[in-house]
Amino acid sequence: MTQETKPEEESPRGVSVPSSKNATALLPGKWRLIAPLGGIFIILIAFLAFSSGFFPPAPGNAVTPSACGDKVLQFVNANLVQPGTSASLVSVSNTGGIYAFTLRYQSQNTTVFTTGDCTNLFVNPINMSAPAAPPVQQQPPKKSSRPEADLYVMAFCPYGTQAETAMGPVEDLLGSKADIRIRYITTISGNTTDSVQSLHGKAEAQEDLRQVCINQDYPGQLWNYVKLFDEQCYPQRGNETAFEACQQNVTSALNMDAAKITSCATGSDGLALLKADEMDAGANGISGSPTLLVNGVEYSGARTPEAYKEAICNSFDTAPSECTTTLSNATTTNSGGGCA
């Protein structure tokens, strides 16, 4: 699994590659997680250039490439990499007053850009002279008597947890009339749980395994667990002791056998369950968290309880009476982002 920055080059699942193809995901107010090799290099860069004026500075305001490179490297190492690690500067180029910096981190290269005054840092410029891509046509819903809604996530993806929070009330409302499932995006390279790779590292892979086991061993309880996990444990993921204690507290509160879950999550049962999700995601071409499929049709609307409810209700042959209930339309900050 490697990360490159060449335009139009495909990336393995679990790796984000900056390209003109995904540049529109980086408009103001949207954030992108970029991580090669299971989440070792995590960058959160605001696409600030458009909000502050994406134009080359006047000559008198320009900063030399060398000085700007020092500033970029200092900022990246102070704010955008994991503690105890650092990136190095490989090269810099100047095109039309925009600097492109190739950074090396943990044997991988990635490219970031700044305006010539070295004020705005962003992921990929958009060439406004290039032909615009045609708009993506939304597929009409496929109807069935019992819709299947599959929400593909990564357990530690902030946008995935937001989507789970939005889908929770929908599952409460329609869970008896539709199959609303959480599916997990991973890469599995071997025959043991140690071979599971997930974008945000080993701890995320272990949590993905725990959740598929909870879904198997405690049918109907996964959404209750995920609600508490996202509220209480996810914010503690950076503190291993507190995180593990929270996991124990949540399973205990739901009367789950923690030893049973651990046995499944560290053995062949959990691996087989997660492998099924990996194969399913691959068959559907899904690499981004969150992605929602309703009866196999990818959803592209708002991530709110009401919007998710409508997407599922529109997929019934005959919508049940529950569909007349109005859920919240509240959105969360940066709810349009994703991890890929």
Disulfide bonds with the S-S distance in Angstrom:
Cys68-Cys118 2.11
Cys157-Cys339 2.19
Cys213-Cys264 2.08
Cys233-Cys246 2.13
Cys313-Cys323 1.97
